Amino acid sequence: MKLTYRSEYALLALVYLARHQKEEYISVQTIATAQQIPSKFLEQILLTLKLAKYLNSSKGKNGGFRLAKSPDKISLAEITRLFDGALAPTESVSKYFYTPTPIEKERGLLALFKEVRDCIAAKMENTTLADVSKDLNAEHREGPLGTTRHGEGEMG
């Protein structure tokens, strides 16, 4: 499984909206600036989330987006699948997006990749937007092991 920018940006936008859910609607530009996402790209992502019933929107001067569901009802797996499809490392072990692949020739490899799929799926299905939107380090977030977004920093 490799996250695309679409799913990464969708998750970043949803985390921002979850942290600001007590506010009214939040503009695309506000989210884009706060999460350093290109605004035109973000508009497309937010529209997809709206069509999938994760967001509500409002037009006009005070328009924007807000969550349509409680953050504890949105799993990371469902958002990732919406944008990237399978959580599995290969489609031949995917539960939702199965496609035959050459890896099926070797049962040992197939079993390993099923196990990897199960671990990833279990973690992402059991992790909600509420879990990851707790404001651990508010302003510029540092990634795991001291890396910054998209691996720009050094390991700490």
Protein Blocks (a to p, Z undefined) as FASTA:
>chain_A
ZZdfklmmmmmmmmmmmmmmmpccddfklmmmmnopafklmmmmmmmmmmnopaccdedj
kgccddfbdfklccfklmmmmmnopabfbfklcfklgccdfklmpmklmmmmmmmmmmmm
mmmmmpcfklmmpcfblmlccdeehiaehhlaccZZ
